[in-house]
Amino acid sequence: MLASGMDARSYARILGSNDRVHLGIVGCGSRSEDYVGMAQIANKQIPVDIVAVCDIWNKARERRAAQVKQEMNLKPQKYKYLEEPAQQIRTGV
């Protein structure tokens, strides 16, 4: 951070940097069902989007993505492995 000349306080001055919270759910088992509800509650105070779901089990991942779509009208990215988003950034895929 210091190398780029920005500290934590400077992010508050970036227009729109604190307007929306993006969440990803890692592990889409039964416990994560409540996370969608918590995001909806938080959404009453500050805009919250669930932008990604990640689970090695296809059924759990698809079920949680469907819940997010139904309850929040969002279409999250779906990942099998936690490393996939970083790999996409590095490779541009």
C-alpha positions in Angstrom: 0.0 0.0 0.0 2.7 2.5 0.9 4.5 1.8 -2.3 1.6 3.0 -4.3 1.1 6.0 -2.0 -2.3 4.9 -0.7 -3.2 4.1 2.8 -6.5 2.8 4.2 -7.9 6.3 4.7 -7.4 7.1 1.1 -9.9 4.4 0.0 -12.7 6.4 1.6 -12.0 9.2 -0.8 -12.4 7.0 -3.9 -15.9 7.8 -5.4 -18.1 4.8 -4.9 -15.6 2.6 -3.1 -17.9 2.1 -0.1 -21.3 2.1 -1.9 -21.7 -1.6 -2.2 -20.5 -4.8 -0.5 -19.7 -7.8 -2.6 -19.8 -11.2 -0.9 -18.7 -14.7 -1.9 -19.9 -17.8 -0.2 -17.2 -20.4 0.2 -18.7 -23.8 1.2 -22.3 -24.0 0.1 -23.6 -26.7 2.5 -26.7 -26.3 4.7 -25.1 -23.7 7.0 -24.6 -21.3 4.1 -28.3 -21.1 3.6 -28.5 -18.6 6.4 -25.8 -16.4 4.8 -28.2 -15.4 2.1 -30.8 -14.3 4.7 -28.1 -12.4 6.6 -27.1 -10.6 3.4 -30.7 -9.6 2.8 -30.9 -8.2 6.4 -27.7 -6.3 5.9 -29.0 -5.1 2.5 -31.5 -2.9 4.4 -28.6 -0.8 5.8 -26.0 -0.9 2.9 -26.3 -2.5 -0.5 -25.0 -6.1 -0.4 -24.6 -8.4 -3.3 -23.7 -12.1 -3.2 -21.5 -12.2 -6.3 -20.0 -15.7 -6.1 -20.6 -19.2 -4.7 -17.9 -21.8 -4.3 -18.1 -25.5 -3.4 -16.5 -28.7 -4.7 -19.9 -30.3 -4.7 -21.9 -29.4 -7.8 -25.3 -30.0 -6.1 -24.5 -27.7 -3.1 -23.0 -25.0 -5.4 -26.0 -25.0 -7.8 -28.5 -25.1 -4.9 -26.9 -22.0 -3.3 -26.7 -20.1 -6.6 -30.4 -20.9 -7.2 -31.3 -19.6 -3.7 -29.3 -16.3 -4.4 -31.1 -15.9 -7.7 -34.5 -16.6 -6.2 -34.2 -14.5 -3.0 -31.9 -11.7 -4.1 -32.5 -11.6 -7.9 -28.7 -12.0 -8.5 -26.8 -14.4 -10.6 -23.6 -15.2 -8.7 -20.5 -16.6 -10.4 -20.1 -20.3 -9.6 -16.7 -21.8 -8.8 -15.7 -25.4 -7.9 -12.4 -24.4 -6.4 -11.4 -21.3 -4.3 -8.4 -20.7 -6.5 -10.4 -20.3 -9.8 -11.1 -16.5 -9.6 -7.4 -15.8 -9.1 -6.5 -18.0 -11.9 -9.0 -16.3 -14.2 -7.5 -12.9 -13.3 -3.9 -14.1 -14.0 -4.7 -15.8 -17.3 -7.4 -13.4 -18.5 -9.9 -16.3 -19.0 
